[in-house]
Amino acid sequence: MNQKNSIVLVLLTVLIAITSCRDDKVFAEYEIKEFSFNGRAAKIVFPPEKNQNNYWIWRARFWGHEPQVDKALLEKGFHLVYVDVTNLFGNNEAVELWNEFYDHCTSEYKLNQKVVLEGMSRGGLIVYNWASKNTDKVFSIYADAPVCDIKSWPGGMYSGSGSPEDWKLCLKAYNLDTISVKTFKDIPINNCVSIAKAGIPVLHVYGDADTIVPFDENTRLLAENFKKAGGTIEIIRKEGVGHHPHSLKDPKPIVDFILKSIDQ
């Protein structure tokens, strides 16, 4: 019986290992662990050779989309992490989940006490909302066509196209309605001030033909407040490009910005 129990235990251990390290087509060449964290899908990708400082980049949304920056940093010894915050739109529940996931990553995997944040599109909401409340934990922010005001997207209250179904979910997530949201202040355009005052460098990449998350309603307003607060923000404009594709074909300018930020 003892031998049978031992065999069963070994098989269970192997099964757990297999299910926690599933195949990921985007990052198939790397060791990756997939798991559930507080009921949410989570991932961590391990670099071929980690750097001595255990640097890491935290992808907010759209796992695997335009991964050239992530892969470039993996090759430089960064870990890549992700926890799903779908349909929370960067609200307090999402921020609290990120607080707990940060603790998990730094304690379980001994990652650096500071992290690089990567927010594409709606990922800009959680990146800024979390960073504004955790300025001591952030090296830098790379935001790509980021949503900086929920009234712009998914609200569509200005010139942007918006998303009616996402707008309903967003208002519910924040416990707001179409009236109260007009005076709601905890959005990246406003809370970026604390990030600027903390000296955290920021890079935004955007397409000047973006009608989904328009520059004038998002990055331009955030950049104005950021600079007024004494912050450093770099902006890369992609002429004639809409909301997609994100990132840059050659990610070097983004990677160089990130590497510079960890050396400051």
C-alpha positions as CSV (number, residue, x, y, z in Angstrom):
1,M,0.0,0.0,0.0
2,N,2.8,2.4,0.9
3,Q,4.4,1.8,-2.5
4,K,1.1,2.4,-4.3
5,N,0.5,5.6,-2.3
6,S,4.0,6.8,-3.3
7,I,3.3,6.1,-7.0
8,V,0.0,8.1,-6.8
9,L,1.8,11.0,-5.0
10,V,4.5,11.1,-7.7
11,L,1.8,11.0,-10.5
12,L,-0.1,13.9,-8.8
13,T,3.1,15.9,-8.5
14,V,3.8,15.4,-12.2
15,L,0.3,16.4,-13.1
16,I,0.4,19.6,-11.0
17,A,3.7,20.5,-12.6
18,I,2.3,19.9,-16.1
19,T,-0.8,22.0,-15.5
20,S,1.1,24.8,-13.9
21,C,3.6,25.0,-16.8
22,R,1.2,24.8,-19.8
23,D,2.3,25.6,-23.4
24,D,2.2,29.2,-24.3
25,K,2.6,29.7,-28.1
26,V,3.8,33.3,-27.8
27,F,6.6,32.5,-25.3
28,A,7.1,28.9,-26.2
29,E,10.9,29.3,-26.1
30,Y,10.8,30.3,-22.4
31,E,10.0,28.6,-19.2
32,I,6.5,29.7,-18.2
33,K,4.3,29.0,-15.2
34,E,0.5,29.5,-15.5
35,F,-1.6,29.4,-12.3
36,S,-4.7,30.8,-10.6
37,F,-4.2,33.7,-8.2
38,N,-7.2,34.6,-6.1
39,G,-9.4,33.1,-8.8
40,R,-7.7,35.0,-11.6
41,A,-5.4,33.7,-14.4
42,A,-1.8,34.5,-13.7
43,K,1.5,33.9,-15.5
44,I,5.2,34.3,-15.0
45,V,7.8,33.9,-17.7
46,F,11.4,33.2,-16.6
47,P,14.3,34.6,-18.6
48,P,17.0,32.2,-20.0
49,E,19.4,33.8,-17.6
50,K,18.1,36.1,-14.9
51,N,19.9,39.3,-14.0
52,Q,21.4,39.6,-10.6
53,N,18.9,42.3,-9.6
54,N,15.8,40.2,-10.5
55,Y,14.3,42.9,-12.6
56,W,10.8,42.4,-14.0
57,I,8.2,43.9,-16.3
58,W,4.5,43.6,-15.4
59,R,2.1,43.3,-18.4
60,A,-1.3,44.8,-17.4
61,R,-3.5,43.5,-20.2
62,F,-3.6,41.7,-23.6
63,W,-1.1,39.0,-22.8
64,G,1.1,38.1,-25.7
65,H,0.0,41.0,-28.0
66,E,2.9,42.7,-29.8
67,P,5.4,41.0,-27.4
68,Q,8.6,42.4,-28.9
69,V,9.4,44.5,-25.8
70,D,8.7,41.7,-23.4
71,K,10.9,39.3,-25.4
72,A,13.7,41.8,-25.6
73,L,13.6,42.3,-21.8
74,L,13.4,38.5,-21.2
75,E,16.7,38.2,-23.2
76,K,18.2,40.8,-20.8
77,G,17.3,38.8,-17.8
78,F,13.9,40.3,-16.9
79,H,11.0,38.2,-15.6
80,L,7.6,38.9,-17.2
81,V,4.4,38.7,-15.1
82,Y,0.7,39.0,-15.6
83,V,-2.5,38.6,-13.6
84,D,-5.9,39.0,-15.3
85,V,-8.0,42.1,-14.3
86,T,-10.6,41.8,-17.1
87,N,-13.7,43.9,-16.6
88,L,-12.4,45.8,-13.6
89,F,-11.1,48.8,-15.5
90,G,-8.4,49.6,-13.0
91,N,-10.9,50.1,-10.1
92,N,-10.0,49.6,-6.4
93,E,-10.7,45.9,-6.6
94,A,-8.1,45.6,-9.4
95,V,-5.6,47.7,-7.4
96,E,-6.0,45.5,-4.4
97,L,-5.5,42.4,-6.5
98,W,-2.3,43.9,-7.9
99,N,-1.2,44.7,-4.3
100,E,-1.5,41.1,-3.4
101,F,0.1,39.9,-6.6
102,Y,3.0,42.2,-6.1
103,D,3.5,40.7,-2.7
104,H,3.4,37.2,-4.2
105,C,5.9,38.0,-6.9
106,T,8.4,39.6,-4.6
107,S,8.1,37.0,-1.9
108,E,7.7,33.8,-3.9
109,Y,10.1,34.6,-6.7
110,K,12.3,37.2,-4.9
111,L,11.8,39.7,-7.7
112,N,13.1,43.2,-7.3
113,Q,11.2,45.5,-5.0
114,K,10.6,47.9,-8.0
115,V,8.9,46.9,-11.2
116,V,8.5,48.2,-14.7
117,L,4.8,48.6,-15.7
118,E,3.5,48.0,-19.2
119,G,0.0,49.2,-20.1
120,M,-1.6,48.8,-23.5
121,S,-4.9,50.5,-24.3
122,R,-7.3,49.9,-21.3
123,G,-4.2,48.5,-19.4
124,G,-3.3,52.2,-18.9
125,L,-6.0,52.4,-16.3
126,I,-4.7,49.8,-13.9
127,V,-1.0,50.8,-14.5
128,Y,-1.6,54.4,-13.5
129,N,-4.1,53.7,-10.8
130,W,-1.8,51.2,-9.1
131,A,1.4,53.2,-9.6
132,S,-0.2,56.3,-8.1
133,K,-0.8,54.4,-4.9
134,N,2.5,52.5,-4.9
135,T,5.1,55.1,-6.1
136,D,7.8,53.5,-4.1
137,K,7.5,50.2,-6.0
138,V,7.8,51.5,-9.6
139,F,10.9,52.0,-11.8
140,S,9.0,53.4,-14.8
141,I,5.8,53.2,-16.9
142,Y,5.6,52.2,-20.6
143,A,2.1,53.0,-21.8
144,D,0.9,52.3,-25.3
145,A,-2.2,54.1,-26.7
146,P,-3.3,54.1,-23.0
147,V,-6.8,54.9,-21.8
148,C,-6.3,57.8,-19.4
149,D,-9.9,58.7,-18.8
150,I,-12.8,56.3,-18.6
151,K,-15.1,59.0,-20.0
152,S,-13.1,58.9,-23.2
153,W,-13.0,55.1,-23.4
154,P,-15.2,53.1,-22.9
155,G,-17.5,56.1,-22.2
156,G,-17.2,57.7,-25.7
157,M,-18.4,61.0,-24.1
158,Y,-16.1,63.1,-26.3
159,S,-14.9,62.4,-29.9
160,G,-13.8,58.8,-29.4
161,S,-15.9,55.9,-30.6
162,G,-16.3,54.4,-27.1
163,S,-17.7,50.9,-26.4
164,P,-21.3,50.8,-25.1
165,E,-21.1,47.3,-23.6
166,D,-17.8,48.0,-21.9
167,W,-19.2,51.3,-20.6
168,K,-21.9,49.5,-18.8
169,L,-19.4,47.1,-17.2
170,C,-17.0,50.0,-16.3
171,L,-19.7,52.1,-14.6
172,K,-20.7,49.0,-12.6
173,A,-17.1,48.3,-11.7
174,Y,-16.7,51.8,-10.3
175,N,-20.2,52.0,-8.8
176,L,-20.9,55.1,-10.9
177,D,-23.6,56.2,-13.3
178,T,-23.6,58.6,-16.3
179,I,-24.0,61.6,-14.1
180,S,-21.6,60.8,-11.2
181,V,-18.8,59.7,-13.6
182,K,-18.6,63.3,-14.8
183,T,-17.0,64.5,-11.5
184,F,-15.1,61.3,-10.8
185,K,-11.4,62.2,-10.3
186,D,-9.5,59.0,-9.7
187,I,-8.4,58.6,-13.3
188,P,-4.8,58.5,-14.8
189,I,-5.1,62.1,-16.1
190,N,-5.4,63.2,-12.5
191,N,-3.6,60.6,-10.4
192,C,-0.5,60.8,-12.6
193,V,0.5,63.8,-10.6
194,S,1.7,61.7,-7.6
195,I,3.7,59.6,-10.1
196,A,5.3,62.7,-11.5
197,K,6.1,64.1,-8.1
198,A,7.8,60.7,-7.2
199,G,10.2,61.1,-10.1
200,I,9.0,58.0,-12.0
201,P,9.8,58.4,-15.7
202,V,7.0,57.6,-18.2
203,L,6.9,56.8,-21.9
204,H,3.8,56.9,-24.1
205,V,3.6,55.5,-27.6
206,Y,0.5,56.5,-29.6
207,G,-0.9,56.6,-33.2
208,D,-2.0,60.0,-34.3
209,A,-5.0,58.5,-36.2
210,D,-6.4,56.7,-33.2
211,T,-10.1,57.2,-33.0
212,I,-10.7,54.6,-30.2
213,V,-8.5,56.2,-27.6
214,P,-7.8,59.6,-29.1
215,F,-4.5,61.3,-28.2
216,D,-6.2,64.7,-27.3
217,E,-8.5,63.1,-24.8
218,N,-5.9,60.9,-23.1
219,T,-2.2,61.1,-23.5
220,R,-2.2,64.9,-24.3
221,L,-4.1,65.8,-21.1
222,L,-2.1,63.4,-19.0
223,A,1.2,64.8,-20.3
224,E,0.2,68.3,-19.5
225,N,-0.6,67.5,-15.9
226,F,2.5,65.3,-15.6
227,K,4.8,68.1,-16.8
228,K,3.1,70.7,-14.6
229,A,3.8,68.4,-11.6
230,G,7.5,68.4,-12.6
231,G,7.5,64.9,-14.1
232,T,9.5,63.5,-17.0
233,I,7.4,62.0,-19.9
234,E,8.6,60.9,-23.3
235,I,6.1,60.6,-26.2
236,I,6.6,58.6,-29.4
237,R,4.1,59.5,-32.2
238,K,3.3,57.0,-34.9
239,E,2.2,59.1,-37.9
240,G,-0.9,57.8,-39.7
241,V,-1.4,54.9,-37.3
242,G,-4.7,54.2,-35.5
243,H,-5.2,52.3,-32.2
244,H,-3.5,49.3,-33.7
245,P,-0.9,48.0,-34.0
246,H,0.6,48.7,-30.6
247,S,4.3,49.0,-29.8
248,L,7.0,49.5,-32.4
249,K,8.3,47.1,-35.0
250,D,11.7,47.8,-33.6
251,P,11.3,48.0,-29.8
252,K,14.7,49.4,-29.2
253,P,13.5,53.0,-28.2
254,I,11.1,51.5,-25.6
255,V,13.7,49.0,-24.3
256,D,16.3,51.7,-24.0
257,F,13.9,53.9,-22.1
258,I,13.2,51.0,-19.6
259,L,16.9,50.1,-19.2
260,K,17.7,53.8,-18.5
261,S,15.0,54.0,-15.9
262,I,16.4,51.2,-13.8
263,D,19.8,52.7,-13.8
264,Q,18.6,56.1,-12.4
